[in-house]
Structures are given as C-alpha cells and as structure tokens.
C-alpha cells in the first residue's frame, strides 16, 4: 500500500502544486508546441524518482511518465471550451487508473473483480448512487403537484446549485450515519437552517418557506433511512 500512496502523492504534487496556472494556459494555447507540457512531464518524472527513491522501480517511472504525456497531449488536442470540465475529470481518472495498474503490476498483489465487487461494496455503491440522481428525480416528482418555478421566480441562484447541494447533503448524512456519528447529522441540519434562515425571513413568502422546509426534511429523511438500511443489511 505504501507504493500506491507514494504514487498518488507524487501525482498530486506534480499535477496541482508544481503546475502553475500560466503553464496550463500556455499548454491550452500552444498544445503540443508548448514547452510547458514537456516541462510538466519532467517535473512528474523527477517527483516520482525523489518520492520513490528506488532506482529498481524505474519501469514505473517510465510507464507513468509516458502515459501522463499521452493522456495530457490527447486532452489538449481534443478538448473544447465546452468540454474542458469534463476532460479535466476524465484526465484525472485515467491518471489514477494508470497508478493503480502500476501498483498491481509491481507488487505481489493479485487483482480480481471479486475483490472489489463484494456484497458489501455493491450495497454501498447502490446506496450512494441512489442518493444522487434517483432521489433528485423522486423529489422532483413529489413537488410536481405544486408550481415550484412560480414559487422560486425572482430568486437568483447558480444553475443547478440546489440539486448539487441536495446530493452533497444526502451523501454527507449517509456517511455520518454509517460511521456512527449521528451528532454530525444534527450539526449539518443546524448549519443548513442557519444559512437558510436569512432567505426565509427575507422572502416573507410562506409557500416558499414551506417548500424549502419540506424539501430539506424529505432529503434528510431519505438519506437517514438509506443509511440505517445499509447498516442493517451490511451487518
């Protein structure tokens, strides 16, 4: 496991701490002609050598260095302004996959799908996925009996901010429950109430207040039920 930690650490330092914004801008502008691209790869290789501090692991450094260049170069060539965010996450995912492959290739660890897709892990993945988009759709159907766009008209907010907040709060509640920290759930509810208090008092709109309260209670309740159900089934 120490090897995997070192590989991830080297990646974090090389990709986020030792890559200035001006390097990124230069790469996006000049693409493969940018000297910053090759300097970035060199920084990664040097960082790996320093953190690993074992010349017998040079094949890992070579594989990661070459793959990092291929992934970054491909991203620079095919990404557009509209897909920049998507390709950022795909880029990081591919780098992580390469690190995992190197870890399993150069250790005595034997990888099998059964190690990951255990009954407990599948249950966890199912619960986490359900608390994201499916619950958002369920809540949308619950509120479909009311004219929500009319209630929220004039309330400026970031696009889809409410959806993301709801997903994050449900995931947090679920995690707090499965690690037996119910007090953190209470703190989260209290914190959200404090942040929402100003909106509710300023709006002086009873229907909007009820909508926010109902939405919060339903969201938290579903997360709590799923958390308790996971603990029951996993035990």
N, C-alpha and C positions, 0 to 999 in steps of 0.2 A: 504493500500500500504506500510505503514511503516514496517509491519511484513515481507512482501516479501523482502524489501530492507535489513532488518536485516538478513534474512536467506541467501540471496546471499552474503552479506558482510562476514558472518561467514564462508561460503564455500570458498570464495576467500582467506581469511586469513589462514584458515586451510589447504587448498589444495596447495597453492602456496607460502605463506610466512613462514609458520611454518612446512614445509616438506622439509628438506634438501635433496640435491641430493644423499647423501650417504644412506639416508633412502630408497629412490626409488631403488637404486642399490641393497640394501640388500633385499628388497621385491621381486624384479625380480629374484634374485638368489635363495633365500630360500622359496619363495612363502608363503604358509600358515604357515610355520615353522618360519617365520621371526617375531621377537618380534616388529620390527618397524611397521609392519602392525597394530598391536593392539595398539601400542603407537600412531599411526596416528589417529586411530578411537577415542581414548581417548582425543586427542587434539581437534578433531572436537566437541566432546560432551561438553567438558569444554568450548570451544569457544562459542558454542551455548548458554550454560547456562549464560555465562557472558554477551553476547550481548543482549539476550532476557531479562534477568534479571526479569523473571516472572515464578515462580515455577508452576503456573497453566498451563503453556504451556509445561509441562514435556512430554506429549504424542508426541508432535512434535519432541522434542529432541530424544526420543526413536525411533520413526519411521525413522528419518534421520540417526541416529547412526547405526541402524540395516541395513537399506537399503544401507548405504555407505559401510559397511563391505561386504555385499553380492555382490555389484557391483564391488568393488575393488578386492575381492577374486576371483570372476569369471573371471575378466580380467586377473589377474595374472596366472590363471590356463590355460586359452585357448589361450592367445595371443602368437604369434611367433615374431621373429625378423622382418619379412617382414610385419607383420600386426600391429606392435607397434604404428605407427602413426594413423592408422585407429581406433584402440581401445582406443587411448587417447581421440579422439573427441567423440566417442560413450560413453565413460565413463563420460565425462563432460555433454553430452546431457542427459544421464539418471539421473545424479545427479540433473540437472536443472529441469527435469520433476518431480522428487520427491519433490523438493522445491515448485513447482507450485501446486502440488496436496495438499501438507500440507497447503499452503496458502489458497486455496479454501475450504479445509475441516474445517479449524479452524477460518474462518471469515464468515461473513454473505453474502459474495459474491456468487452469483449464476452463475455457468458456463454453457454456451451453445455455441455450434458450431457457431450459428448465430452471436454471439458477435465478433467472430474472422473473420469469412468469410463474412464480409460486402462487398458491391460492391467496395468501395474504396480500401479496403485491398486486395481484389482479383486482382484489377487492378495493385496495387503496386507490389504484388508478381509476377504477369505476366511480368511486365516491368523488374523487377530485374532479373528474370530467363532468359528472352530473351537476356539481355545484357551480359550473361555469355557464355555458350557453343554454343547456337544457332548463335550468332553474330560471334563467332570464326569460326564456320563452314562456315557461309556466306562469311567471309573474305577469308577463305581458297579457296573457290570456285572462288571468284573474281580473286585471284592471281594464280589460276591453269593454266591460259593461258601463264604464264611465268615459267621458270625453277628456282624456288626460291632456292632449295637445292644447285644449282650450284652457285647462286649469294652469298649465305651465307657460302660457303665452305671455311674452314680455319678460320672462325670467331668463336672462342671458347666462349661458354656461358653455363650457367646452363641449365639442361634439363627442357624443358617446361617453362623456365623463361619468354620468350616473351609472351606466352599465358596468364600467370598469371598477368603480367604487363598490358597487354591489358584489361583483365577483370577488374582489380582494377581501372584502369584509367577511364573506361566507367562507372563503378559504382560511382566513385567519381564525375564525371561530372554530372551524373544523379541526385545525391543527392544535389550537389551545385545548380542545376537549380531549383529543386522542393522547395528548401528553399530560393529561390530568391537571390542567391549570385553568380551572373554572373562573378563578378570580380575574384572570386576564380577559375573559369574555365580558365580565361586568365592567371592567375598565374600558373596554372597547365601546360598549354601549354608552357608557357615561361620556366618553370622549366625543362620540358622534353627536350625542344630544347637545353637548356644549357648542359644538361647531354649527349645529343646525338651529340652535335657539335664536340666534340673531336673524336668520332667514324667516323663521316662523313668526317672530314678533314684529318684524318689519313688514311682512306681507299683509297682515291683518286679514287674511283670507282663510276662513275656516275650512273650506273644501281642500285647499292646497295643503293646509296643516294636517288634515286627516289623511290625505293621500301619502304624504311623507311618513307619517307615523305608521300607517298600515303597511306600507312598503318595507319600512325598516323592520317591523315586527315579523312580517312574513319571511323576509330574507334571513333574519337571525334564527327564527324558529326552524326553518328548513335545515339550516346548517347544524343546528343543535341536534335535531333528530337524526340526521345523517351521521354525525359524529358519534352519538350514542349507539346507533345501529352498527357502525363499523366496529366499535369496541366490543359489542356483544357478539357479533359474528366472528371476529378475529380471535376471541377467547374460546 
